[in-house]
Every structure is written in structure tokens, then in C-alpha cells.
Amino acid sequence: MSFNMNRINPNQTQVFFHDGRFETLTNEELEEFLLHMGISEVISGIEQDITD
């Protein structure tokens, strides 16, 4: 499944799927989504962006 992400504020990220759907996720929901997708290495980068 292909998707792009766009941080819209410090606690929310929009996830745009290539089929036209999108979801707005909190940091906790985003972490769960990325773990489910098997992209755990991205989470540390996101957490780093949040703390900067």
C-alpha cells in the first residue's frame, strides 16, 4: 500500500493513500499505523522531528 504523509500540527499527521483516501492521525495512531505497516524505523525519525 502506497501513501504519503504530511504533518499538519505537532500532534496530527495526514496520511494520503494513492487510491485517493486520506486519514488524519494523532501521533499515537500514526505510530500504531506505521507499526502495522512494518515501518518501525520511520518512527524514530518522526519522534526526533517532534522533539526538535
C-alpha angles and dihedrals in degrees: 000000000000123000144156127216131215122186106223098178137348093281104031136065128183115222113204116199120207091239089067100262123122137185133196110222134188117230090263093049090046092052090051091047093051092047089050090050091049095246100125094142090066091060094070090054091050091049089050091052091051094053095046 
